[in-house]
Amino acid sequence: MARTMRAVMFFVVVTVGVILPFRIDARGRNNLKYDGTVDFGPQLLHFVDGCVAIDGTMTSGSFFDGLKRIDMDSRLEFKKSGRVVTEYPESVTTSIRIVGDRCGTALLNAPRSIFQGDSYSVKFKVEWKKGMQLRPASMSSAAAHCLGLSSIPIPHQDFTIPSITCQLTVDSKGVPLDDHLIVSLFSAEGKRLTRLSVAP
């Protein structure tokens, strides 16, 4: 399969309102310690012409390495090296993996909402969320890119499935550490496919 990239589009919509490894160690029910990454959590999307599996992580250098989250009644407290941490670092990088699949023997191709033969199109929208309130997040288009289309062979089958990994760098300076980063995925036609949420 030719590994060409036809169109990848990124955008940030200014509005106010309303699979990768995850490494986390439990230190008691209300005490979690992260090991460098925070996980979005996997999703499996079903379409009429196939499925898309999505997962991802959020990183920022060594910021999340050794970060502890402590549940304290109605609030969260974060500590690292014995010090209280209240805000995200200057920026965070998300790595989102998207894998297409037939999702059934009767289907012949990966879903065309993202994959079209040897090309793909996907749009992203990023926001910060506190409670039920959404606010715009700033993402540099120069720092948002997909690592290319690859094909994953399926053992004992005569077909492969497409896979891409997209990285987005989001400005997070001054953002409270208990806020959630929301990443929405859209098809080339602008239809929302899913919404991912991540926070330590």
C-alpha positions as CSV (number, residue, x, y, z in Angstrom):
1,M,0.0,0.0,0.0
2,A,1.4,3.4,-0.9
3,R,2.1,5.5,2.1
4,T,0.9,8.9,1.0
5,M,-0.8,11.7,3.0
6,R,-3.4,13.6,1.1
7,A,-4.9,15.9,3.7
8,V,-4.6,16.4,7.4
9,M,-6.4,19.5,8.8
10,F,-6.1,21.0,12.2
11,F,-8.2,23.8,13.7
12,V,-8.9,25.5,17.0
13,V,-12.5,26.8,17.4
14,V,-12.8,29.7,19.8
15,T,-15.9,29.0,21.9
16,V,-16.9,29.3,25.5
17,G,-19.6,27.2,27.0
18,V,-20.7,24.2,27.3
19,I,-3.3,1.1,21.7
20,L,-0.8,3.5,23.6
21,P,0.6,2.3,27.0
22,F,-0.8,3.9,30.2
23,R,1.6,3.8,33.1
24,I,0.1,4.6,36.5
25,D,0.8,3.1,39.9
26,A,-1.8,2.9,42.7
27,R,-0.7,3.9,46.1
28,G,-3.9,3.3,48.0
29,R,-7.4,4.0,46.7
30,N,-7.2,7.8,46.9
31,N,-3.5,8.2,46.0
32,L,-2.3,7.8,42.4
33,K,1.2,8.2,41.1
34,Y,2.0,8.8,37.4
35,D,5.0,7.6,35.5
36,G,5.5,10.2,32.8
37,T,2.2,9.9,30.9
38,V,-1.5,10.4,31.4
39,D,-3.9,8.2,29.4
40,F,-6.9,9.4,27.4
41,G,-8.5,5.9,27.6
42,P,-9.3,3.7,24.5
43,Q,-12.4,4.1,22.4
44,L,-13.9,1.9,19.7
45,L,-16.2,3.7,17.3
46,H,-18.6,1.8,15.1
47,F,-19.7,3.0,11.7
48,V,-21.7,1.5,8.9
49,D,-18.6,0.7,6.9
50,G,-16.2,-0.4,9.7
51,C,-14.7,0.6,13.0
52,V,-12.1,3.0,14.3
53,A,-10.1,2.3,17.5
54,I,-8.6,5.4,19.2
55,D,-6.4,5.8,22.2
56,G,-3.7,8.3,23.3
57,T,-1.5,9.8,26.0
58,M,-0.6,13.2,27.3
59,T,3.0,14.0,28.1
60,S,5.2,17.0,28.9
61,G,8.9,16.2,29.3
62,S,9.3,14.8,32.9
63,F,6.5,16.8,34.4
64,F,4.2,13.9,34.9
65,D,7.0,11.6,36.0
66,G,6.4,11.0,39.8
67,L,3.4,13.3,39.9
68,K,1.0,12.2,42.7
69,R,-2.7,12.8,42.7
70,I,-4.4,12.8,46.1
71,D,-8.2,12.8,46.5
72,M,-9.0,15.1,49.5
73,D,-12.8,15.0,50.0
74,S,-14.2,17.5,47.5
75,R,-10.9,18.5,45.9
76,L,-7.8,17.1,44.4
77,E,-4.2,17.9,45.4
78,F,-1.2,17.2,43.3
79,K,2.4,16.7,44.7
80,K,5.8,16.1,43.1
81,S,9.0,15.6,45.1
82,G,7.1,16.6,48.2
83,R,5.9,20.0,46.8
84,V,2.3,20.9,45.9
85,V,1.7,21.4,42.2
86,T,-1.3,23.5,41.1
87,E,-0.8,24.2,37.4
88,Y,0.1,22.4,34.2
89,P,3.5,23.2,32.6
90,E,3.9,25.6,29.8
91,S,2.7,23.1,27.2
92,V,1.5,19.5,26.9
93,T,1.8,17.1,24.0
94,T,-0.9,14.6,23.1
95,S,-0.2,11.6,21.0
96,I,-3.4,10.1,19.5
97,R,-3.4,6.8,17.7
98,I,-6.2,6.1,15.2
99,V,-6.6,2.6,13.8
100,G,-9.2,1.6,11.2
101,D,-10.7,-1.9,11.0
102,R,-13.3,-3.8,9.1
103,C,-15.1,-4.6,12.3
104,G,-16.7,-7.7,10.7
105,T,-16.0,-10.1,7.9
106,A,-18.8,-8.6,5.7
107,L,-17.0,-5.3,5.5
108,L,-14.2,-4.9,3.0
109,N,-12.5,-1.6,4.0
110,A,-11.7,0.6,6.9
111,P,-14.3,3.3,7.5
112,R,-14.1,6.2,5.0
113,S,-14.9,8.8,7.6
114,I,-11.1,9.0,8.1
115,F,-9.3,6.6,5.8
116,Q,-9.7,6.6,2.0
117,G,-7.5,4.0,0.5
118,D,-3.9,5.1,1.0
119,S,-4.8,8.5,2.4
120,Y,-6.6,10.0,5.3
121,S,-8.3,13.2,6.6
122,V,-8.9,14.2,10.1
123,K,-9.7,17.4,12.0
124,F,-9.0,18.3,15.6
125,K,-10.5,20.8,18.1
126,V,-9.0,21.4,21.5
127,E,-10.6,22.9,24.6
128,W,-10.1,23.0,28.4
129,K,-12.9,21.9,30.6
130,K,-13.6,22.7,34.3
131,G,-16.8,21.1,35.6
132,M,-19.3,21.6,32.7
133,Q,-17.7,24.7,31.3
134,L,-15.6,24.6,28.1
135,R,-13.1,27.3,27.1
136,P,-10.8,27.5,24.1
137,A,-7.3,26.0,24.1
138,S,-4.4,27.3,22.1
139,M,-2.7,24.8,19.7
140,S,0.1,25.7,17.3
141,S,-0.6,24.4,13.8
142,A,3.2,24.0,13.3
143,A,3.3,21.7,16.3
144,A,0.4,19.6,15.2
145,H,1.2,16.8,12.8
146,C,0.5,13.2,12.0
147,L,3.4,10.7,11.8
148,G,2.2,9.1,8.6
149,L,0.0,6.3,7.4
150,S,1.1,2.7,8.1
151,S,-0.5,-0.7,7.4
152,I,-0.8,-3.3,10.1
153,P,-1.0,-6.9,8.8
154,I,-3.5,-9.1,10.5
155,P,-2.2,-12.6,11.4
156,H,-3.7,-15.4,9.3
157,Q,-5.7,-12.9,7.3
158,D,-5.2,-11.5,3.8
159,F,-5.6,-7.9,4.6
160,T,-4.0,-5.0,6.5
161,I,-5.6,-2.2,8.6
162,P,-4.5,1.4,8.4
163,S,-3.0,3.3,11.4
164,I,-1.9,6.9,12.0
165,T,-0.5,8.6,15.1
166,C,-1.2,12.4,15.5
167,Q,0.7,14.7,17.9
168,L,-0.7,18.0,19.1
169,T,1.1,20.5,21.3
170,V,-1.2,22.6,23.4
171,D,-0.4,25.7,25.4
172,S,-1.2,24.9,29.1
173,K,0.6,27.7,31.0
174,G,-1.5,28.8,34.0
175,V,-4.1,26.1,33.5
176,P,-5.2,24.5,36.8
177,L,-4.0,20.9,37.0
178,D,-7.5,19.5,37.7
179,D,-8.8,20.9,34.4
180,H,-9.5,18.4,31.6
181,L,-8.0,18.7,28.1
182,I,-10.7,17.9,25.6
183,V,-9.7,16.8,22.1
184,S,-12.6,16.4,19.6
185,L,-12.1,14.5,16.3
186,F,-14.0,15.4,13.1
187,S,-14.2,13.9,9.7
188,A,-13.1,15.8,6.6
189,E,-16.8,16.8,6.2
190,G,-16.9,18.4,9.7
191,K,-18.9,15.6,11.4
192,R,-17.8,15.0,15.0
193,L,-16.6,11.4,15.4
194,T,-15.7,11.5,19.1
195,R,-14.5,13.5,22.0
196,L,-11.5,12.5,24.1
197,S,-10.8,13.8,27.6
198,V,-7.6,13.6,29.7
199,A,-6.5,14.9,33.1
200,P,-4.2,13.6,35.8
